[in-house]
Amino acid sequence: MSQKINIGLVEDQFLFREGMKAILSSYDEFEVVFESEDGFSVIDKLAKCEVRPDVLLVDLSLPQIGGNDFDGIDVTDAVVENYPEIKILILSVHDDDAFIAELIERGAHGYLIKDSDPNEVTEAIKSVYTKGSYINHRTLLAIQKKMNQKHKTSTRKSLDEALTKREIDVLRLVCQQKTTGEIAEELFISTKTVDGHRNNLLQKTHSRNVAGLVLYALKKGLIEVS
């Protein structure tokens, strides 16, 4: 990867933040360009950045200021609204289905537990940067569980008639974390055509990003995780 991925850290624990910086700085393709120890100042700091991060690693639990909260969920909402081009990767101690599914629904591009292997963290950063999402098996299970809880009495949903067969093919491959090139090769179409199908899918499903397409596919029963 010739171009560096600019990374931001939103983390209140100094030692953890410094540890993440040390790990990421050991990779030639990463550069930490942004830091914030709280959620409240993230948007103001981003506005003043000469170089904004491509990927923002956000701690779910952030400190209160004056008795007020501005946690990882609030940061996700604010960044999605103000800087939708920035990819958000949540880091959390909470291995909780509801937290995981809610953050993805709100526009986060991936979710990792803080005790994840450093190799998975770097893989996740590269994935959200190049593919638009990092949805590992744990995250897929969490989203599926939440969908099942919402629709306990419903049967398997029918496919959305608004989607073409080729769009459904592309959607399923997107859910497998395939790159544009890999999808093009598998379906014997051009990368430009893949991009066109992906854009159509985002519009038709009202999804914010690729992670939102995974949510849609699970809701419609296009994919299942076991």
Wavefront OBJ file of the C-alpha trace (Angstrom):
o trace
v 0.000 0.000 0.000
v 1.787 3.107 -1.220
v -0.481 5.748 0.345
v -0.426 6.071 4.117
v -3.664 5.611 6.018
v -4.141 8.569 8.349
v -5.515 7.459 11.696
v -7.222 9.268 14.561
v -7.557 8.036 18.146
v -10.418 9.027 20.450
v -9.431 7.413 23.752
v -9.323 8.801 27.294
v -6.924 6.241 28.795
v -3.458 7.671 28.220
v -1.553 4.372 28.453
v -3.909 2.603 26.044
v -3.729 5.524 23.614
v 0.059 5.570 23.732
v 0.158 1.803 23.292
v -2.070 2.017 20.212
v 0.113 4.792 18.782
v 3.223 2.679 19.311
v 1.663 -0.355 17.624
v 0.286 1.599 14.669
v 3.451 3.654 14.207
v 5.414 0.440 13.728
v 3.601 -0.037 10.395
v 4.871 2.002 7.460
v 1.373 2.322 5.963
v -0.146 3.988 9.067
v 0.263 7.494 10.447
v -1.508 8.791 13.560
v -2.562 12.366 12.747
v -5.277 13.024 15.326
v -5.885 12.449 19.036
v -8.634 13.342 21.476
v -9.022 12.243 25.088
v -12.761 13.017 25.129
v -15.720 12.995 22.778
v -16.865 16.585 23.262
v -13.934 18.177 21.424
v -13.708 15.758 18.474
v -15.675 17.818 15.935
v -13.925 21.086 16.831
v -10.523 19.405 16.615
v -11.375 17.818 13.269
v -12.383 21.223 11.922
v -8.926 22.571 12.760
v -6.949 19.598 11.391
v -4.581 20.251 8.505
v -4.777 16.510 7.749
v -7.950 14.735 8.791
v -7.920 11.025 9.621
v -9.123 8.492 7.086
v -10.002 6.095 9.900
v -11.058 7.147 13.393
v -10.626 4.613 16.219
v -13.200 5.529 18.856
v -13.512 4.217 22.397
v -17.157 3.487 23.205
v -16.789 4.629 26.843
v -15.577 8.226 27.076
v -15.458 10.501 30.168
v -18.190 12.851 31.275
v -17.534 16.568 31.436
v -19.614 18.624 33.864
v -21.910 15.661 34.399
v -22.710 15.429 30.677
v -22.049 12.436 28.427
v -20.549 12.381 24.956
v -19.570 8.760 24.408
v -18.634 6.699 21.365
v -22.233 6.616 20.161
v -22.411 10.421 20.271
v -19.049 10.711 18.500
v -20.264 8.315 15.801
v -23.439 10.370 15.255
v -21.482 13.640 15.107
v -18.782 12.376 12.743
v -21.314 10.705 10.416
v -23.210 14.006 10.213
v -20.223 16.346 9.837
v -17.500 14.222 8.225
v -19.190 11.253 6.506
v -16.006 10.481 4.552
v -14.198 9.448 7.774
v -14.425 5.742 8.551
v -15.266 4.904 12.182
v -13.881 1.844 13.936
v -15.223 1.338 17.455
v -12.932 -0.112 20.131
v -14.694 -1.222 23.295
v -14.464 -3.416 26.368
v -18.143 -4.235 25.871
v -18.720 -7.537 24.098
v -22.439 -6.882 23.905
v -24.763 -7.671 21.015
v -26.932 -4.566 21.514
v -23.948 -2.197 21.570
v -22.373 -3.785 18.504
v -25.541 -3.769 16.405
v -26.535 -0.238 17.432
v -23.151 1.252 16.511
v -23.242 -0.367 13.056
v -26.809 0.834 12.550
v -25.749 4.383 13.430
v -23.006 4.457 10.829
v -19.894 2.916 12.392
v -17.864 0.916 9.867
v -16.615 -1.729 12.280
v -16.501 -2.843 15.919
v -13.650 -4.483 17.812
v -13.234 -5.619 21.390
v -10.283 -3.938 23.107
v -8.521 -7.218 23.807
v -8.410 -8.006 20.079
v -5.094 -9.143 18.658
v -3.075 -6.220 17.218
v -3.044 -8.032 13.872
v -6.854 -7.944 13.791
v -6.828 -4.217 14.607
v -4.506 -3.487 11.689
v -6.565 -5.760 9.433
v -9.729 -3.912 10.480
v -8.176 -0.511 9.735
v -7.119 -1.619 6.267
v -10.528 -3.169 5.641
v -12.593 -0.100 6.545
v -10.218 2.043 4.493
v -10.219 -0.103 1.346
v -13.594 -1.897 1.533
v -15.716 0.495 3.587
v -16.345 -1.883 6.478
v -14.916 -4.476 8.822
v -17.652 -6.866 9.837
v -16.106 -9.883 11.533
v -17.989 -13.028 12.502
v -18.669 -11.750 16.035
v -20.250 -8.572 14.683
v -22.343 -10.480 12.154
v -23.699 -12.744 14.913
v -24.553 -9.721 17.076
v -26.434 -7.991 14.262
v -28.281 -11.192 13.317
v -29.269 -11.788 16.943
v -30.687 -8.285 17.221
v -32.575 -8.695 13.960
v -34.038 -11.989 15.189
v -35.134 -10.374 18.459
v -36.892 -7.609 16.539
v -38.761 -10.109 14.376
v -39.402 -13.058 16.708
v -42.858 -13.704 15.291
v -41.990 -13.155 11.644
v -40.902 -15.756 9.143
v -37.899 -15.444 6.867
v -38.259 -12.181 4.949
v -38.728 -12.150 1.218
v -36.176 -10.474 -0.997
v -36.738 -6.843 -1.833
v -38.363 -6.722 -5.258
v -36.649 -3.366 -5.892
v -33.269 -5.104 -6.162
v -32.206 -6.809 -9.350
v -30.695 -10.294 -9.333
v -27.269 -8.859 -10.167
v -27.549 -6.323 -7.333
v -28.354 -9.171 -4.956
v -25.295 -11.058 -6.236
v -23.131 -8.003 -5.583
v -24.693 -7.476 -2.156
v -23.934 -11.026 -1.058
v -20.309 -10.656 -2.121
v -20.050 -7.287 -0.363
v -21.237 -9.050 2.790
v -18.359 -11.501 2.358
v -15.979 -8.511 2.574
v -14.924 -8.916 -1.060
v -13.108 -6.004 -2.681
v -14.433 -4.302 -5.815
v -11.811 -6.120 -7.867
v -12.681 -9.505 -6.377
v -16.398 -8.955 -7.013
v -15.710 -7.898 -10.597
v -13.598 -10.999 -11.209
v -16.118 -13.367 -9.669
v -19.089 -11.931 -11.594
v -17.160 -11.312 -14.831
v -18.012 -7.608 -14.864
v -15.934 -4.417 -14.733
v -14.986 -2.642 -11.511
v -16.914 0.384 -12.772
v -20.038 -1.770 -13.034
v -19.485 -3.077 -9.497
v -19.218 0.494 -8.209
v -22.439 1.351 -10.021
v -24.266 -1.592 -8.440
v -22.897 -0.675 -4.995
v -24.082 2.922 -5.349
v -27.506 1.720 -6.458
v -27.649 -0.625 -3.464
v -26.817 2.191 -1.048
v -29.585 4.342 -2.521
v -32.222 1.613 -2.755
v -31.600 0.270 0.753
v -31.129 3.722 2.307
v -27.834 2.544 3.790
v -25.204 4.992 5.036
v -22.263 2.786 4.123
v -21.176 -0.751 3.286
v -21.764 -1.872 6.877
v -25.356 -0.722 6.448
v -25.680 -3.018 3.440
v -24.742 -5.946 5.677
v -27.528 -4.928 8.066
v -29.968 -4.829 5.172
v -28.886 -8.239 3.899
v -29.404 -9.785 7.336
v -32.835 -8.170 7.703
v -33.898 -9.525 4.323
v -32.528 -13.011 4.978
v -29.985 -12.749 2.143
v -27.229 -14.017 4.422
v -27.197 -16.088 7.588
v -24.445 -16.551 10.154
v -23.962 -19.722 12.158
l 1 2 3 4 5 6 7 8 9 10 11 12 13 14 15 16 17 18 19 20 21 22 23 24 25 26 27 28 29 30 31 32 33 34 35 36 37 38 39 40 41 42 43 44 45 46 47 48 49 50 51 52 53 54 55 56 57 58 59 60 61 62 63 64 65 66 67 68 69 70 71 72 73 74 75 76 77 78 79 80 81 82 83 84 85 86 87 88 89 90 91 92 93 94 95 96 97 98 99 100 101 102 103 104 105 106 107 108 109 110 111 112 113 114 115 116 117 118 119 120 121 122 123 124 125 126 127 128 129 130 131 132 133 134 135 136 137 138 139 140 141 142 143 144 145 146 147 148 149 150 151 152 153 154 155 156 157 158 159 160 161 162 163 164 165 166 167 168 169 170 171 172 173 174 175 176 177 178 179 180 181 182 183 184 185 186 187 188 189 190 191 192 193 194 195 196 197 198 199 200 201 202 203 204 205 206 207 208 209 210 211 212 213 214 215 216 217 218 219 220 221 222 223 224 225 226
